Amino acid sequence: FIVAGLLYRRLGTTRFQRLGGLFETAPLLGLTFLVVVLGSIAMPGTPGFEAAHLALEGLLETQGWGIATLAAAGNVLAAGYLLWAYQRIFLARHPRGAAPLLADLRHRELLMAGLLCAVMIGVGLYADPWIKRIDGAVDATAHRLEAAIDLQHLKTGQKDDVNRL
């Protein structure tokens, strides 16, 4: 959203049909957008990869292959859309010929973009401390949900046919 905001602030639009060829005039903005897109599509080495991996693993364990496959297909569709958008905005020729004049990132924006990319890549490559930090909260939430499900089953007299967390 930050990169889309930069595009909108400078060009007054985020419509694909009005954009194109921006990598020629703003390569640093293009690289920042690419890192963000790769993180969003769960590319290895980004935080999105670990998040998608854990979500799919959890779905597989609790919901089975069907739901996990649907979620994975959603990830693939999202990846296709985001890569298509990147190609249209930064790599494709502008619809009217020459790309719009767009200055590349200014000093403050470059600092912000650099920090964003560094954090994304750093967390992606070394996710263990972040995962360990939230492990306790995730376990506590899972136990509370299990207890709530058990209580609901006791009240309604249902058998526990739900996959356990």
N, C-alpha and C positions, 0 to 999 in steps of 0.2 A: 504494500500500500504506500510505503514511503516513496518508492521509485515511481509508482503511478502518479503520486502527488507531485513529484518533481516534473514529470512530463506534462501534467495538466497545468501546473503553474507557468511553465515556460511556453507551451504551445496552445493552451486554451482548449485542448481536446484530448480525449483518450480513445477516440474512435479509430479503429484499425484502418478503415478506408481512407483516413486522412493522414495516416502515418506511413512510414517506410523509409528505409535507408538511413536511419538515425545513427547507426554505428559509424558511418563515415564522419559525421560531425561531432559525435559525443561518444567516443569509444569507452571512456571510463564509466559513464552512465550505463552503457551497454554491458560491460563486464559486471557491474554491480547487479543489474537486472538479471543477468545470467546466473550469478551465484545464488540469488534469491529464488529464481525459478528452479534451479537444481535442488535447493533445499526443500522447496515445496513439493517436488515430485519424488522425494525420498531417495535421492542419489546417495550412494555410499560416501561417507566422509562428511555428511551434513547431519544436523540434528533430526531432520525429517526422516532419515533412514532408520535411525534407532526407534523413533516414535512409530513409524509404520510397521517396523518389524515386531515391536512389542504388541501393538494393537492387533495385527494379524495373528500372531501367536496366541494371544488371549482369546480371540474369536474362534480360532481353530480348536482350542481346548474346551471352551465353554459352549460354543454353538455348532461346531462341526464344520465339515468341508463346504457345505452349501453357502452359508453366510460368509465364511472366510473367502470363498471364491468370488462372491459378489463384491465384497470389500476390495479385494485385489483388483478386480475388473474396474471398479471405480477409480482406484489409484492409477491404473493404466490409462483410462479415459482422461483423467485430470492431467496426467503427464503429457498426453498427446495434445490437449488443448493449450497448455502452457507453452510447450515447445513451438506449436503452431503460432501462438501469439508473439512469442519472441522473434520468430522468423519474420513474421509480417511487419513488426514494429522496427526491428533493427537491421535485418539482413536483406529483405526484399527491396526492390526498387520502389521509390516513391511513386504513387499513382500518377502524379503530374510530371514525372521526369526527375528533376533535381530534388534532393532531400531538402526539407526546410532547414533554414539556418538555425541551428541550435547550439548554443555554447555548451561546452562540456562542463563537468562539475567544477564549481568554484571551491575555494579553499575550505570553507566550513562544511560544504556538502561532501567534499572529498574526504575530510576527516570523519564525518558521520558514516559515509559509505564504507570507508576502510575499516572502521570499528565494527560496523554491522557484519561485514564479510569476515573479518578476523574472528569475531565471536562465533559466527555460524560454523566456520571451518574448525575452529578450536574445539567447540563443544561436540561437533560431529566426529572429530578424530579421537577425542578423549571424553567419551560420554559416561564412563563408569562413575566418576565422582558425583555427577548429577543424578544418575539413577540410584546410587546408594543413598543419596540425600533424601530422596522421596520414598524409598522402600518402606520405611516405617509407617508413613501416612497411608500408603497404598494397602499394606497389610491390615492396618487398623480399619480402613474403610471396607475391605473385603470381609473381615470378621463381622463387622456391624451388619453388612448386607446378608451374610449367612445367617446371623441370628434373627434378623427381621424375616427372612424367608422361612426359617424353622418355626418362628412364632406364628406366622400366617398359616403355615400348614397345620400346626396344632389347633388353631382356632377353627379352621375349615375342615379338619379331618382328612386332608389330602395326603396321599403318599408323597414321599420326596422323590419325584421322578425327574427333577431338574438337575442338570449337570452342576456339580459343586464348583464353587470358585476356587 
